[in-house]
Amino acid sequence: MGTVMPFSDVWVAEVDDAVCAVLVLKKNWIEQLYVDPDWTNQGLGTALIECAKVERSETLDLWTFKSNGHAQRFYERHGFRAVGGTNGNNEEGEPDTHYRWVK
């Protein structure tokens, strides 16, 4: 297993000693938020987002693919707003949206 990001904060949500969700935060950027599909809609992603808001109480930024409507609705429910995007100028070549939360 390799290093995700050596200068990032990483939080995990565990249930019965199994990692069910992970959030990687680098400065004010949410680099990754992953919830195991068996654990979606259980509040784990929300709990991790709320932790990030406490740690970075002024602003948070993230990118999500335009095709990922589920993620967009999740972030918008948590106060994030679209502030920009690309037509695929990223390593995946997929259009994406820049979201920002401001206290």
LOKEBA-996577 format. One record per atom (N, C-alpha, C, CB): residue in three letters; atom name; y, x, z; residue number from 1. Coordinates in steps of 0.05 Angstrom, whole numbers, always signed. Atoms other than C-alpha are relative to their C-alpha. Glycine has a CB too. Example, Ala and Ser with C-alpha at 12.3 -4.5 7.8 and 13.67 -1.06 7.14 Angstrom:
2
{node "Ala" "N" {-24 +18 +0} 1}
{node "Ala" "CA" {-90 +246 +156} 1}
{node "Ala" "C" {+24 +18 +0} 1}
{node "Ala" "CB" {+1 -20 +25} 1}
{node "Ser" "N" {-24 -16 -1} 2}
{node "Ser" "CA" {-21 +273 +143} 2}
{node "Ser" "C" {+22 -15 +14} 2}
{node "Ser" "CB" {+9 +9 -29} 2}
This chain:
103
{node "Met" "N" {-23 +17 +0} 1}
{node "Met" "CA" {+0 +0 +0} 1}
{node "Met" "C" {+25 +18 +0} 1}
{node "Met" "CB" {+0 -19 +24} 1}
{node "Gly" "N" {-25 -16 +3} 2}
{node "Gly" "CA" {+69 +27 -19} 2}
{node "Gly" "C" {+22 -10 +17} 2}
{node "Gly" "CB" {+8 +2 -28} 2}
{node "Thr" "N" {-24 +8 -14} 3}
{node "Thr" "CA" {+137 +23 +12} 3}
{node "Thr" "C" {+16 -20 -17} 3}
{node "Thr" "CB" {+17 +24 +8} 3}
{node "Val" "N" {-16 +19 +15} 4}
{node "Val" "CA" {+176 -39 -8} 4}
{node "Val" "C" {+28 +11 -4} 4}
{node "Val" "CB" {+1 -27 +15} 4}
{node "Met" "N" {-26 -11 +1} 5}
{node "Met" "CA" {+244 -11 +8} 5}
{node "Met" "C" {+5 +15 +26} 5}
{node "Met" "CB" {+22 -23 -4} 5}
{node "Pro" "N" {-2 -15 -25} 6}
{node "Pro" "CA" {+255 +45 +57} 6}
{node "Pro" "C" {+25 -5 +17} 6}
{node "Pro" "CB" {-1 +29 -7} 6}
{node "Phe" "N" {-24 +4 -15} 7}
{node "Phe" "CA" {+325 +24 +78} 7}
{node "Phe" "C" {+6 -30 +2} 7}
{node "Phe" "CB" {+23 +15 -13} 7}
{node "Ser" "N" {-3 +29 -2} 8}
{node "Ser" "CA" {+314 -50 +87} 8}
{node "Ser" "C" {-10 -10 +27} 8}
{node "Ser" "CB" {-14 -14 -23} 8}
{node "Asp" "N" {+11 +14 -23} 9}
{node "Asp" "CA" {+302 -98 +144} 9}
{node "Asp" "C" {-22 -18 -11} 9}
{node "Asp" "CB" {+22 -16 +16} 9}
{node "Val" "N" {+22 +17 +9} 10}
{node "Val" "CA" {+235 -134 +137} 10}
{node "Val" "C" {-9 -17 +24} 10}
{node "Val" "CB" {-24 +18 -11} 10}
{node "Trp" "N" {+10 +18 -21} 11}
{node "Trp" "CA" {+216 -195 +177} 11}
{node "Trp" "C" {-25 -14 -12} 11}
{node "Trp" "CB" {+21 -21 +8} 11}
{node "Val" "N" {+24 +15 +8} 12}
{node "Val" "CA" {+148 -229 +175} 12}
{node "Val" "C" {-4 -23 +19} 12}
{node "Val" "CB" {-25 +19 +0} 12}
{node "Ala" "N" {+8 +23 -16} 13}
{node "Ala" "CA" {+124 -296 +199} 13}
{node "Ala" "C" {-31 +1 +0} 13}
{node "Ala" "CB" {+11 -28 -12} 13}
{node "Glu" "N" {+29 -2 -3} 14}
{node "Glu" "CA" {+53 -294 +226} 14}
{node "Glu" "C" {-10 -26 +13} 14}
{node "Glu" "CB" {-8 +24 +17} 14}
{node "Val" "N" {+14 +22 -12} 15}
{node "Val" "CA" {+5 -350 +242} 15}
{node "Val" "C" {-29 +10 +5} 15}
{node "Val" "CB" {+1 -26 -17} 15}
{node "Asp" "N" {+26 -10 -7} 16}
{node "Asp" "CA" {-59 -331 +278} 16}
{node "Asp" "C" {-5 +28 -10} 16}
{node "Asp" "CB" {-22 -19 -11} 16}
{node "Asp" "N" {+1 -29 +7} 17}
{node "Asp" "CA" {-46 -256 +265} 17}
{node "Asp" "C" {-1 +4 -31} 17}
{node "Asp" "CB" {-24 +12 +12} 17}
{node "Ala" "N" {-1 -3 +30} 18}
{node "Ala" "CA" {-40 -269 +189} 18}
{node "Ala" "C" {+29 -3 -9} 18}
{node "Ala" "CB" {-18 -21 -14} 18}
{node "Val" "N" {-27 +2 +11} 19}
{node "Val" "CA" {+25 -255 +152} 19}
{node "Val" "C" {+1 -23 -20} 19}
{node "Val" "CB" {+9 +27 -13} 19}
{node "Cys" "N" {-3 +24 +17} 20}
{node "Cys" "CA" {+47 -321 +121} 20}
{node "Cys" "C" {+26 +0 -16} 20}
{node "Cys" "CB" {-2 -25 +16} 20}
{node "Ala" "N" {-26 +0 +13} 21}
{node "Ala" "CA" {+118 -305 +100} 21}
{node "Ala" "C" {+14 +27 +5} 21}
{node "Ala" "CB" {+18 -24 +8} 21}
{node "Val" "N" {-14 -26 -2} 22}
{node "Val" "CA" {+162 -243 +88} 22}
{node "Val" "C" {+28 -4 -11} 22}
{node "Val" "CB" {-15 +22 -15} 22}
{node "Leu" "N" {-27 -2 +10} 23}
{node "Leu" "CA" {+237 -233 +81} 23}
{node "Leu" "C" {+9 +29 +1} 23}
{node "Leu" "CB" {+19 -19 +16} 23}
{node "Val" "N" {-11 -27 +2} 24}
{node "Val" "CA" {+267 -167 +58} 24}
{node "Val" "C" {+30 -2 -4} 24}
{node "Val" "CB" {-14 +17 -23} 24}
{node "Leu" "N" {-29 +1 +0} 25}
{node "Leu" "CA" {+341 -157 +72} 25}
{node "Leu" "C" {+11 +28 -2} 25}
{node "Leu" "CB" {+11 -15 +25} 25}
{node "Lys" "N" {-13 -26 +4} 26}
{node "Lys" "CA" {+381 -98 +46} 26}
{node "Lys" "C" {+30 -4 +0} 26}
{node "Lys" "CB" {-10 +14 -26} 26}
{node "Lys" "N" {-29 +6 -4} 27}
{node "Lys" "CA" {+453 -99 +71} 27}
{node "Lys" "C" {+2 -30 +1} 27}
{node "Lys" "CB" {+18 +13 -22} 27}
{node "Asn" "N" {-2 +29 +0} 28}
{node "Asn" "CA" {+474 -170 +55} 28}
{node "Asn" "C" {-15 -14 -22} 28}
{node "Asn" "CB" {+30 -8 -1} 28}
{node "Trp" "N" {+16 +11 +22} 29}
{node "Trp" "CA" {+424 -180 -1} 29}
{node "Trp" "C" {-28 -7 +9} 29}
{node "Trp" "CB" {-2 +21 -24} 29}
{node "Ile" "N" {+28 +8 -4} 30}
{node "Ile" "CA" {+360 -219 +6} 30}
{node "Ile" "C" {-15 +10 -24} 30}
{node "Ile" "CB" {-3 -31 +4} 30}
{node "Glu" "N" {+14 -13 +22} 31}
{node "Glu" "CA" {+316 -175 -37} 31}
{node "Glu" "C" {-26 -16 -7} 31}
{node "Glu" "CB" {-7 +29 +6} 31}
{node "Gln" "N" {+24 +15 +4} 32}
{node "Gln" "CA" {+253 -217 -27} 32}
{node "Gln" "C" {-3 -21 +22} 32}
{node "Gln" "CB" {-25 +19 +0} 32}
{node "Leu" "N" {+9 +20 -19} 33}
{node "Leu" "CA" {+232 -281 +6} 33}
{node "Leu" "C" {-26 -12 -12} 33}
{node "Leu" "CB" {+21 -23 +5} 33}
{node "Tyr" "N" {+25 +10 +9} 34}
{node "Tyr" "CA" {+159 -299 -1} 34}
{node "Tyr" "C" {-14 -15 +22} 34}
{node "Tyr" "CB" {-19 +24 -10} 34}
{node "Val" "N" {+16 +16 -18} 35}
{node "Val" "CA" {+120 -354 +32} 35}
{node "Val" "C" {-27 -6 -13} 35}
{node "Val" "CB" {+14 -27 +8} 35}
{node "Asp" "N" {+26 +5 +11} 36}
{node "Asp" "CA" {+45 -359 +22} 36}
{node "Asp" "C" {-2 -30 -8} 36}
{node "Asp" "CB" {-22 +7 +21} 36}
{node "Pro" "N" {+2 +28 +8} 37}
{node "Pro" "CA" {+31 -423 -18} 37}
{node "Pro" "C" {-14 -18 +19} 37}
{node "Pro" "CB" {-14 -1 -27} 37}
{node "Asp" "N" {+14 +17 -20} 38}
{node "Asp" "CA" {-15 -448 +37} 38}
{node "Asp" "C" {+19 -7 +23} 38}
{node "Asp" "CB" {-24 +14 +11} 38}
{node "Trp" "N" {-18 +4 -23} 39}
{node "Trp" "CA" {+45 -446 +85} 39}
{node "Trp" "C" {+28 -11 -9} 39}
{node "Trp" "CB" {+4 +25 +15} 39}
{node "Thr" "N" {-26 +11 +8} 40}
{node "Thr" "CA" {+102 -476 +43} 40}
{node "Thr" "C" {+4 -27 +14} 40}
{node "Thr" "CB" {+1 -3 -31} 40}
{node "Asn" "N" {-9 +25 -13} 41}
{node "Asn" "CA" {+140 -535 +73} 41}
{node "Asn" "C" {-9 -2 +29} 41}
{node "Asn" "CB" {-12 -23 -15} 41}
{node "Gln" "N" {+6 -1 -29} 42}
{node "Gln" "CA" {+122 -512 +143} 42}
{node "Gln" "C" {+23 +11 +17} 42}
{node "Gln" "CB" {-26 +16 +4} 42}
{node "Gly" "N" {-23 -10 -15} 43}
{node "Gly" "CA" {+190 -484 +161} 43}
{node "Gly" "C" {+2 +30 +2} 43}
{node "Gly" "CB" {+1 -12 +27} 43}
{node "Leu" "N" {+0 -30 -2} 44}
{node "Leu" "CA" {+173 -410 +154} 44}
{node "Leu" "C" {+23 +12 -16} 44}
{node "Leu" "CB" {-26 +11 -9} 44}
{node "Gly" "N" {-22 -11 +17} 45}
{node "Gly" "CA" {+222 -396 +97} 45}
{node "Gly" "C" {+27 -7 +13} 45}
{node "Gly" "CB" {-1 -12 -28} 45}
{node "Thr" "N" {-25 +7 -14} 46}
{node "Thr" "CA" {+277 -434 +134} 46}
{node "Thr" "C" {+4 +17 +24} 46}
{node "Thr" "CB" {-2 -30 +8} 46}
{node "Ala" "N" {-3 -17 -24} 47}
{node "Ala" "CA" {+264 -395 +198} 47}
{node "Ala" "C" {+9 +28 -8} 47}
{node "Ala" "CB" {-26 +2 +16} 47}
{node "Leu" "N" {-7 -27 +8} 48}
{node "Leu" "CA" {+269 -329 +160} 48}
{node "Leu" "C" {+29 +1 -11} 48}
{node "Leu" "CB" {-19 +10 -22} 48}
{node "Ile" "N" {-27 +2 +10} 49}
{node "Ile" "CA" {+333 -351 +124} 49}
{node "Ile" "C" {+20 -1 +24} 49}
{node "Ile" "CB" {+4 -24 -19} 49}
{node "Glu" "N" {-17 +3 -23} 50}
{node "Glu" "CA" {+363 -371 +191} 50}
{node "Glu" "C" {+3 +27 +15} 50}
{node "Glu" "CB" {-10 -21 +19} 50}
{node "Cys" "N" {-2 -27 -13} 51}
{node "Cys" "CA" {+346 -302 +220} 51}
{node "Cys" "C" {+19 +18 -16} 51}
{node "Cys" "CB" {-28 +13 +1} 51}
{node "Ala" "N" {-18 -16 +16} 52}
{node "Ala" "CA" {+381 -269 +161} 52}
{node "Ala" "C" {+29 -8 +3} 52}
{node "Ala" "CB" {-8 -3 -30} 52}
{node "Lys" "N" {-28 +10 -5} 53}
{node "Lys" "CA" {+443 -313 +172} 53}
{node "Lys" "C" {+11 +11 +26} 53}
{node "Lys" "CB" {+1 -30 -1} 53}
{node "Val" "N" {-9 -11 -26} 54}
{node "Val" "CA" {+446 -289 +244} 54}
{node "Val" "C" {+6 +30 -2} 54}
{node "Val" "CB" {-21 -5 +22} 54}
{node "Glu" "N" {-4 -29 +3} 55}
{node "Glu" "CA" {+438 -216 +225} 55}
{node "Glu" "C" {+23 +7 -18} 55}
{node "Glu" "CB" {-26 +12 -12} 55}
{node "Arg" "N" {-22 -5 +19} 56}
{node "Arg" "CA" {+488 -220 +168} 56}
{node "Arg" "C" {+18 -25 +0} 56}
{node "Arg" "CB" {-11 +6 -30} 56}
{node "Ser" "N" {-13 +25 -6} 57}
{node "Ser" "CA" {+534 -273 +195} 57}
{node "Ser" "C" {+24 -7 -18} 57}
{node "Ser" "CB" {+10 +1 +28} 57}
{node "Glu" "N" {-23 +6 +18} 58}
{node "Glu" "CA" {+589 -268 +142} 58}
{node "Glu" "C" {-8 -10 -27} 58}
{node "Glu" "CB" {+17 +24 -3} 58}
{node "Thr" "N" {+8 +8 +27} 59}
{node "Thr" "CA" {+554 -272 +75} 59}
{node "Thr" "C" {-28 +11 -6} 59}
{node "Thr" "CB" {+20 +11 -21} 59}
{node "Leu" "N" {+26 -8 +11} 60}
{node "Leu" "CA" {+486 -267 +41} 60}
{node "Leu" "C" {-1 -5 -30} 60}
{node "Leu" "CB" {-24 -15 +14} 60}
{node "Asp" "N" {+3 +3 +28} 61}
{node "Asp" "CA" {+470 -257 -32} 61}
{node "Asp" "C" {-30 +3 -8} 61}
{node "Asp" "CB" {+17 +21 -16} 61}
{node "Leu" "N" {+27 -2 +10} 62}
{node "Leu" "CA" {+406 -264 -73} 62}
{node "Leu" "C" {+0 -8 -30} 62}
{node "Leu" "CB" {-20 -17 +16} 62}
{node "Trp" "N" {+5 +8 +28} 63}
{node "Trp" "CA" {+380 -273 -144} 63}
{node "Trp" "C" {-25 -17 -1} 63}
{node "Trp" "CB" {-2 +25 -19} 63}
{node "Thr" "N" {+24 +15 +5} 64}
{node "Thr" "CA" {+331 -325 -167} 64}
{node "Thr" "C" {-1 -7 -30} 64}
{node "Thr" "CB" {-2 -26 +18} 64}
{node "Phe" "N" {+3 +6 +28} 65}
{node "Phe" "CA" {+303 -340 -236} 65}
{node "Phe" "C" {+10 -29 -5} 65}
{node "Phe" "CB" {-29 +4 -10} 65}
{node "Lys" "N" {-9 +27 +7} 66}
{node "Lys" "CA" {+335 -400 -271} 66}
{node "Lys" "C" {-23 -19 -3} 66}
{node "Lys" "CB" {+16 +1 -26} 66}
{node "Ser" "N" {+24 +17 +3} 67}
{node "Ser" "CA" {+265 -426 -284} 67}
{node "Ser" "C" {-12 -9 +26} 67}
{node "Ser" "CB" {-20 +15 -17} 67}
{node "Asn" "N" {+12 +6 -26} 68}
{node "Asn" "CA" {+250 -429 -209} 68}
{node "Asn" "C" {+17 -22 +14} 68}
{node "Asn" "CB" {-2 +25 +17} 68}
{node "Gly" "N" {-15 +22 -12} 69}
{node "Gly" "CA" {+279 -497 -192} 69}
{node "Gly" "C" {-6 -5 +29} 69}
{node "Gly" "CB" {-6 -26 -16} 69}
{node "His" "N" {+8 +4 -28} 70}
{node "His" "CA" {+240 -501 -127} 70}
{node "His" "C" {+17 +19 +18} 70}
{node "His" "CB" {-30 +6 +4} 70}
{node "Ala" "N" {-16 -20 -16} 71}
{node "Ala" "CA" {+275 -437 -101} 71}
{node "Ala" "C" {+29 -8 +0} 71}
{node "Ala" "CB" {-3 +28 -12} 71}
{node "Gln" "N" {-28 +8 +1} 72}
{node "Gln" "CA" {+343 -462 -125} 72}
{node "Gln" "C" {+6 -23 +19} 72}
{node "Gln" "CB" {+7 -8 -29} 72}
{node "Arg" "N" {-4 +22 -18} 73}
{node "Arg" "CA" {+335 -527 -88} 73}
{node "Arg" "C" {-1 +9 +30} 73}
{node "Arg" "CB" {-20 -23 -5} 73}
{node "Phe" "N" {+3 -11 -27} 74}
{node "Phe" "CA" {+312 -490 -25} 74}
{node "Phe" "C" {+25 +14 +9} 74}
{node "Phe" "CB" {-24 +20 +1} 74}
{node "Tyr" "N" {-24 -15 -8} 75}
{node "Tyr" "CA" {+371 -443 -25} 75}
{node "Tyr" "C" {+25 -18 +2} 75}
{node "Tyr" "CB" {+6 +23 -20} 75}
{node "Glu" "N" {-23 +18 +0} 76}
{node "Glu" "CA" {+421 -498 -41} 76}
{node "Glu" "C" {-1 -17 +26} 76}
{node "Glu" "CB" {+0 -18 -25} 76}
{node "Arg" "N" {+2 +15 -25} 77}
{node "Arg" "CA" {+394 -539 +18} 77}
{node "Arg" "C" {+9 +16 +24} 77}
{node "Arg" "CB" {-29 -9 +5} 77}
{node "His" "N" {-8 -18 -22} 78}
{node "His" "CA" {+409 -478 +62} 78}
{node "His" "C" {+28 +11 -4} 78}
{node "His" "CB" {-20 +22 +2} 78}
{node "Gly" "N" {-29 -7 +2} 79}
{node "Gly" "CA" {+482 -473 +39} 79}
{node "Gly" "C" {+7 +21 -20} 79}
{node "Gly" "CB" {+9 +9 +26} 79}
{node "Phe" "N" {-6 -19 +20} 80}
{node "Phe" "CA" {+476 -423 -17} 80}
{node "Phe" "C" {+11 -14 -25} 80}
{node "Phe" "CB" {-26 +16 -8} 80}
{node "Arg" "N" {-13 +11 +24} 81}
{node "Arg" "CA" {+518 -435 -79} 81}
{node "Arg" "C" {-2 +20 -23} 81}
{node "Arg" "CB" {+29 -8 +5} 81}
{node "Ala" "N" {+1 -17 +24} 82}
{node "Ala" "CA" {+510 -407 -150} 82}
{node "Ala" "C" {+28 +11 -5} 82}
{node "Ala" "CB" {-11 -15 -25} 82}
{node "Val" "N" {-26 -13 +4} 83}
{node "Val" "CA" {+565 -356 -163} 83}
{node "Val" "C" {-1 +17 -26} 83}
{node "Val" "CB" {+7 +18 +23} 83}
{node "Gly" "N" {+2 -16 +25} 84}
{node "Gly" "CA" {+540 -323 -228} 84}
{node "Gly" "C" {-28 +0 -10} 84}
{node "Gly" "CB" {+10 +28 +5} 84}
{node "Gly" "N" {+27 -1 +11} 85}
{node "Gly" "CA" {+480 -306 -269} 85}
{node "Gly" "C" {-1 +18 -24} 85}
{node "Gly" "CB" {-10 -27 -6} 85}
{node "Thr" "N" {+3 -16 +24} 86}
{node "Thr" "CA" {+452 -269 -328} 86}
{node "Thr" "C" {-18 -16 -19} 86}
{node "Thr" "CB" {-12 +28 +6} 86}
{node "Asn" "N" {+18 +11 +20} 87}
{node "Asn" "CA" {+415 -287 -392} 87}
{node "Asn" "C" {-25 +17 -3} 87}
{node "Asn" "CB" {+14 -2 -27} 87}
{node "Gly" "N" {+25 -16 +0} 88}
{node "Gly" "CA" {+359 -239 -374} 88}
{node "Gly" "C" {+5 +30 +1} 88}
{node "Gly" "CB" {-15 -6 -25} 88}
{node "Asn" "N" {-6 -28 -3} 89}
{node "Asn" "CA" {+394 -173 -360} 89}
{node "Asn" "C" {-12 +11 +26} 89}
{node "Asn" "CB" {+31 +4 +0} 89}
{node "Asn" "N" {+15 -10 -23} 90}
{node "Asn" "CA" {+341 -153 -309} 90}
{node "Asn" "C" {-26 +12 -10} 90}
{node "Asn" "CB" {-4 -22 +21} 90}
{node "Glu" "N" {+25 -14 +10} 91}
{node "Glu" "CA" {+275 -115 -311} 91}
{node "Glu" "C" {-21 -20 -10} 91}
{node "Glu" "CB" {-11 +17 +23} 91}
{node "Glu" "N" {+19 +20 +10} 92}
{node "Glu" "CA" {+237 -180 -322} 92}
{node "Glu" "C" {+8 -13 -26} 92}
{node "Glu" "CB" {-4 -22 +20} 92}
{node "Gly" "N" {-10 +12 +24} 93}
{node "Gly" "CA" {+281 -201 -380} 93}
{node "Gly" "C" {+3 -30 +1} 93}
{node "Gly" "CB" {-17 +7 -23} 93}
{node "Glu" "N" {-2 +29 -4} 94}
{node "Glu" "CA" {+288 -271 -350} 94}
{node "Glu" "C" {+27 -8 +9} 94}
{node "Glu" "CB" {-21 -10 +20} 94}
{node "Pro" "N" {-26 +10 -10} 95}
{node "Pro" "CA" {+352 -311 -341} 95}
{node "Pro" "C" {-1 -5 +30} 95}
{node "Pro" "CB" {+8 -26 -15} 95}
{node "Asp" "N" {+0 +4 -29} 96}
{node "Asp" "CA" {+372 -312 -268} 96}
{node "Asp" "C" {+27 -9 +10} 96}
{node "Asp" "CB" {-8 +25 +14} 96}
{node "Thr" "N" {-25 +10 -12} 97}
{node "Thr" "CA" {+424 -340 -221} 97}
{node "Thr" "C" {+5 +15 +26} 97}
{node "Thr" "CB" {-3 -31 +7} 97}
{node "His" "N" {-9 -13 -25} 98}
{node "His" "CA" {+463 -304 -167} 98}
{node "His" "C" {+10 -21 +19} 98}
{node "His" "CB" {+23 +21 -6} 98}
{node "Tyr" "N" {-7 +19 -20} 99}
{node "Tyr" "CA" {+468 -345 -104} 99}
{node "Tyr" "C" {+14 +15 +23} 99}
{node "Tyr" "CB" {-24 -15 +10} 99}
{node "Arg" "N" {-14 -12 -23} 100}
{node "Arg" "CA" {+514 -332 -44} 100}
{node "Arg" "C" {+3 -22 +21} 100}
{node "Arg" "CB" {+28 +11 -9} 100}
{node "Trp" "N" {-6 +16 -24} 101}
{node "Trp" "CA" {+519 -361 +26} 101}
{node "Trp" "C" {+23 +13 +14} 101}
{node "Trp" "CB" {-25 -3 +19} 101}
{node "Val" "N" {-23 -10 -15} 102}
{node "Val" "CA" {+585 -354 +62} 102}
{node "Val" "C" {+2 -18 +25} 102}
{node "Val" "CB" {+26 +0 -17} 102}
{node "Lys" "N" {-2 +15 -25} 103}
{node "Lys" "CA" {+593 -374 +135} 103}
{node "Lys" "C" {+23 -20 -1} 103}
{node "Lys" "CB" {+4 +19 +23} 103}
